[in-house]
Amino acid sequence: MNRISEIELFNLLKKDVSRRYFESNSASSPDISEWKGQDIVTFQEDVFEKTRSSVSEKWFYTYFKSEFKKLPRIDMLNLLTQYAGYSGWSEFLIKHQKGFNPIETETFSPEIIEKEEISLPEKTEILPETQKIEYKPKKKTRVFPIVLYSFLALTLTSAAVYFSFFYQRTYEFCFVDSDRNSTVTEPIEITIERQGFTPLQLFTEKGCVEFSSKEDTLLMTINSTYYKKDTFKINLHQYQGKETIRLEPDDYKVMLRHYSKSSQSVKERIKMLDEMIANDALIYQVYDNEYFGVEVLSKKQYINLVSLPTSSLKNFTLIEAERKQGKIVKIKFKIHSDEN
């Protein structure tokens, strides 16, 4: 009996997870692989609310927005199936593998084919030797050149259509911090608008991205935690090799990260954080394990946490930050632990 492949099983699980999410939430797209930004944040919060465990943004991009080579760890499979309404991965497997029936092929009995006898006509007429057939040559026409020229014109037209619609070049763009003139190594989401197609969604943590296009002009929108959102009009007709796009840092987010993990004096760090963060700010610490999901901190707790000179602050990562009227009103962060 045929068995469902790992990719088919995981795609079924993604559909169940998406269905459960839309029972009480909305998103910018019905396809979970097209979610980004706030959609992913809302999904993380919904998973935590229903399972008391969390899914990291990095994991989401690895398994929901990219092609994966093997199934995730069993603890993450149990988490997602529990979120979708199952007791765990084992119940999900039993349900879907039991309901899978291989396609039955019909068999046919060979038919007996009777041979038909072929008979020649009984009489054939033979022309008398004295009878002559007069051959009259036909007048020459110009049909052949006309057909040839039409064929060549059709071939050239087809080739032009093919290269204009189907031929694509590969382009590479790299992102640089406009203040430091250095390659951006923070996660970047890239959205490329394509005429007549759904937008192309790309992601990079290495500062460069490659994509193919058959259009000469396109719009590229950039989203990143520490850089201002921006949209660029790209003219690929002038492309001559790897090109650079300069991104402008979001000063408040950069300062927040700096004072949350800097090695300067504790007093100065506390003072600067107290001035930057609103008193009623919403602050979340995210944990990527099965025991903790998201913890809500007060402004004082957050400042005390990041003011202690511990080595763990080297692993501080700012996930999201919002600012209103010169104050930071929302912070979501994570302090990574070593993962195998």
N, C-alpha and C positions, 0 to 999 in steps of 0.2 A: 504493500500500500504506500502510496506517495505521502510524504510528510510536508507540512508547510515549512518554508525556509525561514531562517532567522529574520531576514529583511521583511518578509510578509507578516510574520508575527509582530515585529516591532511597529510596522505601519498600522496594523490593527489596533495595537495598544495606543498609538498616537491619536487615532480616531476616537477611541474611548475616552482618553484624557481630554481631548478637545471638546467632546460632547458634554462631559461633566463640567468643564469650565464654563461653557456657554449656558448652563442651567441657571447661573446667578451672576454672570458677568458678560461683558461685551469686549470686542477687540476690533482693530482696524482691518482685519482680514479673517475670513473663515478658515484659512489655511494656517495651521500653527507654525509651519516653517517660514512664514512671511512676517511673523511677529517681531517686533523690536521695541527698544526703549520702554515706554510706559506699559505696553502690553506684557512684556516679560516681567516687569516689576509687579503688576497686578496678579499675574499668574503665580509668582513666587509667594505672594502674600496669601493667595487662595489655597495653595498647597499647604502652607504652614497652618492656616486656620483649620483645615480639614484633617491633617495628619500629624501636626505638631513637629514636622520635619521640613527641611527646606531643600530646594534645588538651586544650585549656584548658576550664575549667568554664564560662566565658562562651560559648565556641563550642558546647559540649554543650547549654546551655539554648537557644541561638539556633536550632539546627538539629534537635535531637532532642526538645525539649520544647515547641517553639513552631511556629506555621505559618510557613514560609519563602516568600519571594517568588521567589527564584532559587537555582540550585545554588551550593554553596560553591566556593571557589577550587580550581583544578585540583590544587594541591599537597596540599590536604586530601582531595580525592577519591582521589588516588593513595595517600595514607596509609591511608585506610579500606579501600580495595579490597585493598591489600597485607595489611592485618591480616586481612581476610576470606579470604585464600588466593589472590588473583589476582596477576598480575604488575603490574597497574596498572589505571587507569580504562579504558584502551583495550580490554583483554581483557574487562573486565566488560561494556562496551557491546556488543562483538561477540557475546558469549554470549547476552545477554538480548534484543537487538534481532533477532538471527537466529532465535531461537526464538519470536518473536511472530508469530502468524498472525491476520490479520483475520477476523472472523466472516463466513462465507459466507452469503449470503442465497439462499433457494430461489426459483426462478421457476416460475410456473404458466401453463399454456396456457389461454387463455380458453375457457370452456365455452359450447357452443351451447345457448341456452335456447329451447325450443320454446314458442310461444304456445298456450295452451289456449282452445279455443272455449267460450264460455259460452252455454248455451241456456236459454231460458225454459221453464217448464212448459207442456205443451201445453194443459191445461185449467185454468181458474181458476173457482172457485165464487163466485157472486154471490148475496148474500142477497136474498131477496125484499123489495120496498119495504115490504110490510105488516108485516114482522117487526121488532119493536122490541127493542132491547137494554136491559135494565133495569140501571141503575147504582146500586149500593149503597155509600154512603160508608163508609169504614173508621173505626173508632173511633180517636180521637187517643191517642197514647202519649207517654211522657216519655223516649223513647230519645235524642232529640237533645240535651236538656240534660245527660244523663248522659255522653254521648260528649264534649261540649264541656268539661265539668268535668274529665274524665279526661285530655283532651288538654292542658289548661292545667296540671294537676298534673304531668304528665310533662315538659312544657316547663320548668317551674320547677325540677324535680328535676335535669334535665339541665344547666340553667344553673348550679345550685349545684355539681354535680359538676365541671363545666368550670372554674369559678373556683377551686375548692378544690384541684384537681389540676394544672391547666395554667397558671393565671395566676401569673406570677412578677414580682417587683419587683427592681430593681437597687439594690444597696447599695454604699456606699463607706466604707472604713475607712483611717485613716492612723495610722502608728506613730511614737511620740515617745520619745526618750531620757528616762527618768525622772529621771536626775541633772542633765542639762543643759537639759531642757525644750525640746529642739530636734528637728526632724524627722530621722528615721533615714534616712541615705543609703547605708547598707551593704546588700549583697544579702540579701534575706529570702525564705525558703521558707515558704509558708502551706499547711497541709493542713486542709480543711474536711470533716468527717464528714457524710455524707448518708444518712439512713435509707432502706434499700432500693436504694442506688446505690453505685458505687465512690467513694472519697474524691475530692474536687476538689482538684487540685494547682495552686497559683498561685505566681508569682515576681515580685518587684519590686526595683528598685534606686532608685526615686524616693520611697519612703516611703509610698505609698498604693496601694490595690488596690481594684478593683471586681469584683463578681460578682452573679449572679442566684440567687434562691432562692424556693421556694414554701413552705418550712418556717418556722415562727415561732422555733424554738429550735434551735441547732446548736452544735457544738464546733469551735473553731478552735485549731490547734496551730501555734506559731511556732518556726522554726529560723533562726538567724543566727550568723555566725562570732563576732561580738563581743558577743552578747546571750544571756542564759540561755534555754534552751528552756522554753517555758511553754504551757499550754493554757487557753483562755478559753471560758466558756459565754456565748454571745451570745443575747440575747433580741431578735429582730427586731421583735416586736410593739410595742416601745417606740421603734423607730427613727424619728427626726425629721429626718434629714439626715446629712451627713458626720460620722462619729464617730471618736474618737481612742482608741487603745490604747497604754498606756505599757509600754515594755520595760525590763527591768532589765539593765544592762551586766554582762558577765562581767569582773570586775576584773582577773583575771590576764591574760586575752587583751588587754584594753585597755592594761594596763601593758606587756605584751610589745611591742605595736605602738608604744607611746609611746617606749620606750627603744631600739627598733630604728630609729627615724627622727627622734628628737628632736635639737635643735640644742645641747643642753647639753654640758658638758665631757666629753671622751673618758673620763677616769678615772672619773667618776661613772656614765657609761653602762656601762662595762665591769663595774664593781662590781655594779650592780643586775642586769644580765643574768646574771652569774656566780652570784648568789644565787638567781635565779628558775629557772634551767635545770638539770636533773639532768645529772650528768657523763656518763651513758650514753644521753642523749636521742637519738632518731632525728630527724634534721634533713634535709629535702629542699628543694632549690631547683628550681622548675619553669621550664622554658624553652618558649616557644610559637613554635618554628620548626623547620625540617626538619633542622637540624644537631645540636641538643641537645634532650633530652627532660627527664630528671630527674637532678639531681646530688646525691649524698649528701655532707653536710658534717659535720664533727665540731663539738662545742660550741665549741672554740677558733676554728675556721675561721669559724663563724657570727658569733661575737662580733667577731672582727677585721673581717669583711666589713661589718657594720652599724655599726661604731665609726668607720670612716673617714668624715670629713665631706665626702662627695661629693654632687653634685646628684641622682644617680640614686636616692638613698634617698627622694626625694620620691615616687617611683613604687612604693615598697614596699607589697605587699599580702599580708596574712596569709590563707592559704587555710584552714588547719586548725591547731588546737593542742589537745593533750590534757594533763590535769594529774592527777597522783596524789600523795597525801600531801604536798601543798603545793609540789610541784615540777612544772615542765613537762617531760613525757617525750617529746613528739612535736611537731614543728613542720613545717609545709609552707607555703612562701611563694614569692612571685614578685616580681621587680623588672621592671615593665613597660618595654618600649621603645616608642618612637613607632611606631604601626601605621597604615598607609594603609587 
